[in-house]
């Protein structure tokens, strides 16, 4: 159902059962798939690729050009995965020549007033709290959760199943499975509640906790901690994910417990 007071460019590709409310504006190079709802006064700009069964609330702006002075008008996209909800006044900029796309994964909840800058890659099942601001090139892995009013520095990486406390300033990379809080951002334990909700066994949660004790609590530097972890823990998917995340961190990881 498309309301007559909406403006839709005749070359936009809109599935038959998309609902578009009054005063929506949809530009030319746009694809919107089945079952999606677009609320009043949303603006969907060139390069938007919106999946199935998404909900985009009033005032959202999807796929505006990057806020990057180096951008020269190249053809890029902003991609929204299936079953994702974009709440009021969210802004998602399309990519630049770095990745040529900005991506929000499937089954995400992006709350009101969030900004996702150009070339952000956000995984599946991610929740981003109200008024959180993501600079360009931020990478967020699956199942990460942000409290409200966080600010994330450009090129930062946030690991899977992590939890970032509200109001945090994320200047360093946040490894998977942890809770991060305080100022400057520091280790605050592992995200045991989230892991239990997602089916991790008590044994697996304990393994992750012991790994992070070596890394963040026992006064080891990062290089020594990684050597100890590799020597003392049998290789598992979670162990290797933690090690690989830290070894590939370009900005360095956040502080340990007590600023270590």
C-alpha positions as a printed NumPy array, in Angstrom:
array([[  0.   ,   0.   ,   0.   ],
       [  1.431,   3.334,  -1.078],
       [ -0.21 ,   6.506,   0.176],
       [ -0.865,   9.127,  -2.55 ],
       [  0.9  ,  11.838,  -0.531],
       [  4.223,   9.955,  -0.69 ],
       [  6.739,  10.818,  -3.41 ],
       [  8.346,   7.806,  -5.107],
       [ 10.657,   8.163,  -8.075],
       [  9.235,   6.122, -10.956],
       [ 12.475,   4.139, -11.323],
       [ 12.674,   3.079,  -7.671],
       [ 12.162,  -0.669,  -7.256],
       [  9.455,  -1.249,  -4.665],
       [  7.998,  -4.706,  -3.967],
       [  4.234,  -5.055,  -4.32 ],
       [  3.407,  -5.47 ,  -0.628],
       [  5.564,  -2.659,   0.803],
       [  3.635,  -0.121,   2.925],
       [  4.646,   3.497,   2.389],
       [  2.977,   6.119,   4.59 ],
       [  2.204,   9.766,   3.663],
       [  5.019,  12.263,   3.091],
       [  7.711,   9.629,   2.543],
       [ 10.298,  10.549,  -0.113],
       [ 11.972,   7.753,  -2.093],
       [ 14.692,   8.595,  -4.609],
       [ 15.599,   6.937,  -7.904],
       [ 18.268,   4.336,  -7.123],
       [ 16.393,   2.532,  -4.335],
       [ 15.369,  -1.087,  -3.812],
       [ 12.834,  -2.038,  -1.1  ],
       [ 11.875,  -5.689,  -0.687],
       [  8.67 ,  -7.41 ,   0.413],
       [  6.871,  -6.741,   3.651],
       [  8.746,  -3.573,   4.618],
       [  6.973,  -0.601,   6.219],
       [  8.19 ,   2.984,   5.719],
       [  6.797,   5.525,   8.215],
       [  5.761,   9.077,   7.439],
       [  8.452,  11.641,   6.64 ],
       [ 11.202,   9.07 ,   6.178],
       [ 13.614,   9.845,   3.332],
       [ 15.139,   6.96 ,   1.362],
       [ 17.914,   8.281,  -0.875],
       [ 19.911,   6.973,  -3.826],
       [ 21.848,   3.813,  -3.034],
       [ 19.45 ,   2.438,  -0.412],
       [ 18.968,  -1.332,  -0.462],
       [ 16.327,  -2.307,   2.092],
       [ 15.537,  -5.947,   2.777],
       [ 12.381,  -7.845,   3.631],
       [ 10.085,  -7.106,   6.569],
       [ 11.999,  -4.051,   7.747],
       [ 10.358,  -1.235,   9.723],
       [ 11.634,   2.293,   9.135],
       [ 10.073,   4.861,  11.455],
       [  9.216,   8.53 ,  10.816],
       [ 12.054,  10.955,  10.254],
       [ 14.719,   8.393,   9.387],
       [ 17.116,   9.258,   6.543],
       [ 18.655,   6.258,   4.808],
       [ 21.564,   6.474,   2.341],
       [ 22.356,  10.187,   2.421],
       [ 25.775,  10.981,   0.964],
       [ 28.746,  10.575,   3.336],
       [ 29.829,  13.403,   5.611],
       [ 33.313,  13.016,   4.181],
       [ 34.998,  15.832,   2.258],
       [ 36.854,  13.274,   0.128],
       [ 33.594,  11.903,  -1.292],
       [ 33.333,  12.65 ,  -5.012],
       [ 29.891,  11.305,  -5.818],
       [ 30.905,   7.703,  -6.51 ],
       [ 28.142,   5.104,  -6.728],
       [ 27.836,   3.5  ,  -3.291],
       [ 25.096,   1.922,  -1.19 ],
       [ 23.534,   1.727,   2.255],
       [ 22.207,  -1.787,   2.835],
       [ 19.639,  -2.774,   5.466],
       [ 19.173,  -6.487,   6.186],
       [ 15.906,  -8.377,   6.542],
       [ 13.76 ,  -7.922,   9.664],
       [ 15.672,  -4.882,  10.88 ],
       [ 13.954,  -1.999,  12.668],
       [ 15.178,   1.577,  12.189],
       [ 13.554,   3.918,  14.722],
       [ 12.755,   7.635,  14.567],
       [ 15.294,  10.104,  13.141],
       [ 18.064,   7.556,  12.549],
       [ 20.59 ,   8.628,   9.898],
       [ 22.56 ,   6.055,   7.911],
       [ 25.056,   7.382,   5.346],
       [ 26.087,   5.393,   2.295],
       [ 29.637,   4.242,   1.672],
       [ 32.728,   5.772,   0.1  ],
       [ 35.523,   4.276,  -1.995],
       [ 36.786,   2.535,   1.166],
       [ 34.119,  -0.196,   1.121],
       [ 31.587,   1.238,  -1.344],
       [ 28.818,   0.401,   1.118],
       [ 27.454,   0.88 ,   4.595],
       [ 25.758,  -2.239,   5.966],
       [ 23.238,  -2.868,   8.734],
       [ 22.7  ,  -6.619,   9.13 ],
       [ 19.612,  -8.74 ,   9.641],
       [ 17.383,  -8.7  ,  12.732],
       [ 18.919,  -5.514,  14.116],
       [ 17.274,  -2.842,  16.277],
       [ 18.639,   0.65 ,  15.647],
       [ 16.976,   2.967,  18.158],
       [ 16.004,   6.616,  17.768],
       [ 18.562,   9.279,  16.833],
       [ 21.371,   6.808,  16.084],
       [ 23.848,   7.877,  13.406],
       [ 25.815,   5.316,  11.384],
       [ 28.534,   6.963,   9.341],
       [ 29.887,   5.927,   5.942],
       [ 31.406,   2.471,   5.51 ],
       [ 30.181,   1.146,   8.849],
       [ 29.643,  -2.612,   8.74 ],
       [ 27.19 ,  -3.788,  11.392],
       [ 26.495,  -7.483,  11.818],
       [ 23.293,  -9.4  ,  12.495],
       [ 21.188,  -9.241,  15.669],
       [ 22.86 ,  -6.033,  16.837],
       [ 21.045,  -3.594,  19.164],
       [ 22.161,   0.046,  19.223],
       [ 20.642,   2.261,  21.917],
       [ 19.151,   5.717,  21.468],
       [ 21.397,   8.573,  20.304],
       [ 24.502,   6.416,  19.842],
       [ 26.823,   7.906,  17.228],
       [ 29.034,   5.755,  15.   ],
       [ 31.785,   7.496,  13.066],
       [ 32.848,   6.222,   9.663],
       [ 34.431,   2.8  ,   9.09 ],
       [ 33.21 ,   1.286,  12.377],
       [ 32.919,  -2.529,  12.427],
       [ 30.426,  -4.184,  14.792],
       [ 30.121,  -7.973,  14.952],
       [ 26.969, -10.051,  15.504],
       [ 24.93 ,  -9.769,  18.717],
       [ 26.747,  -6.715,  20.053],
       [ 24.593,  -4.396,  22.202],
       [ 25.101,  -0.681,  22.905],
       [ 23.449,   1.295,  25.663],
       [ 22.184,   4.771,  24.821],
       [ 24.328,   7.795,  23.962],
       [ 27.561,   5.987,  23.145],
       [ 30.09 ,   7.586,  20.806],
       [ 32.296,   5.326,  18.685],
       [ 35.51 ,   6.592,  17.1  ],
       [ 36.193,   5.993,  13.412],
       [ 37.741,   2.622,  12.485],
       [ 36.868,   1.143,  15.89 ],
       [ 35.946,  -2.553,  16.057],
       [ 33.459,  -4.099,  18.471],
       [ 33.438,  -7.868,  18.884],
       [ 30.509, -10.259,  18.852],
       [ 28.288, -10.756,  21.921],
       [ 29.785,  -7.717,  23.637],
       [ 27.881,  -5.152,  25.686],
       [ 28.835,  -1.449,  25.764],
       [ 27.443,   0.484,  28.722],
       [ 25.378,   3.605,  28.06 ],
       [ 27.283,   6.857,  27.616],
       [ 30.557,   5.137,  26.774],
       [ 33.23 ,   6.707,  24.582],
       [ 34.65 ,   3.921,  22.418],
       [ 38.159,   4.964,  21.334],
       [ 39.721,   1.49 ,  21.369],
       [ 38.601,  -1.876,  20.046],
       [ 36.293,  -3.958,  22.246],
       [ 36.955,  -7.727,  22.094],
       [ 34.137, -10.296,  21.8  ],
       [ 32.045, -11.577,  24.725],
       [ 32.877,  -8.755,  27.148],
       [ 31.141,  -5.924,  28.969],
       [ 32.771,  -2.519,  28.56 ],
       [ 32.135,   0.57 ,  30.679],
       [ 33.803,   3.402,  32.668],
       [ 35.887,   6.291,  31.346],
       [ 38.261,   5.601,  29.743],
       [ 36.523,   2.515,  28.43 ],
       [ 37.603,  -0.569,  30.36 ],
       [ 36.88 ,  -4.24 ,  30.844],
       [ 33.913,  -4.775,  33.186],
       [ 33.597,  -8.562,  33.045],
       [ 32.196, -10.848,  30.4  ],
       [ 28.673, -10.574,  29.031],
       [ 27.517, -13.679,  30.879],
       [ 23.816, -12.726,  30.822],
       [ 23.839, -12.286,  27.054],
       [ 25.793, -15.487,  26.534],
       [ 23.362, -17.511,  28.651],
       [ 20.429, -16.067,  26.694],
       [ 22.061, -17.232,  23.468],
       [ 22.604, -20.784,  24.652],
       [ 26.223, -20.787,  25.782],
       [ 26.858, -23.514,  28.367],
       [ 28.217, -22.723,  31.862],
       [ 31.446, -24.492,  30.885],
       [ 31.888, -22.337,  27.797],
       [ 31.131, -19.146,  29.729],
       [ 33.703, -20.153,  32.344],
       [ 36.3  , -20.776,  29.623],
       [ 35.735, -17.299,  28.192],
       [ 35.943, -15.776,  31.666],
       [ 39.239, -17.518,  32.423],
       [ 40.722, -16.3  ,  29.135],
       [ 39.837, -12.721,  29.98 ],
       [ 41.212, -13.046,  33.511],
       [ 44.599, -13.742,  31.965],
       [ 44.227, -10.888,  29.501],
       [ 42.687,  -8.194,  31.663],
       [ 43.054,  -9.008,  35.38 ],
       [ 46.434, -10.673,  35.99 ],
       [ 48.778,  -7.785,  35.158],
       [ 49.988,  -9.311,  31.887],
       [ 50.727,  -7.161,  28.886],
       [ 48.772,  -8.12 ,  25.782],
       [ 51.564, -10.042,  24.058],
       [ 52.369, -12.107,  27.14 ],
       [ 48.674, -12.74 ,  27.832],
       [ 48.133, -14.076,  24.316],
       [ 51.129, -16.411,  24.692],
       [ 49.723, -17.752,  27.963],
       [ 46.231, -18.211,  26.493],
       [ 47.572, -20.114,  23.495],
       [ 49.715, -22.329,  25.741],
       [ 47.163, -23.096,  28.444],
       [ 43.825, -23.314,  26.582],
       [ 42.804, -25.975,  24.102],
       [ 41.889, -24.391,  20.754],
       [ 38.163, -23.685,  20.522],
       [ 36.073, -21.412,  18.331],
       [ 35.723, -18.861,  21.132],
       [ 39.391, -18.929,  22.15 ],
       [ 40.503, -18.452,  18.567],
       [ 37.951, -15.673,  17.966],
       [ 39.33 , -13.734,  20.943],
       [ 42.961, -14.238,  19.905],
       [ 42.355, -13.345,  16.25 ],
       [ 40.371, -10.234,  17.189],
       [ 43.172,  -8.935,  19.387],
       [ 45.974,  -9.811,  16.964],
       [ 44.209,  -7.993,  14.099],
       [ 43.316,  -4.893,  16.122],
       [ 44.799,  -1.811,  14.463],
       [ 43.906,   0.645,  17.238],
       [ 44.623,  -1.587,  20.202],
       [ 42.081,  -2.957,  22.621],
       [ 40.449,  -1.228,  25.584],
       [ 41.975,  -1.191,  29.056],
       [ 41.831,  -4.055,  31.466],
       [ 40.224,  -4.142,  34.882],
       [ 41.449,  -1.256,  36.997],
       [ 43.137,   0.405,  34.022],
       [ 45.69 ,  -2.369,  33.455]])
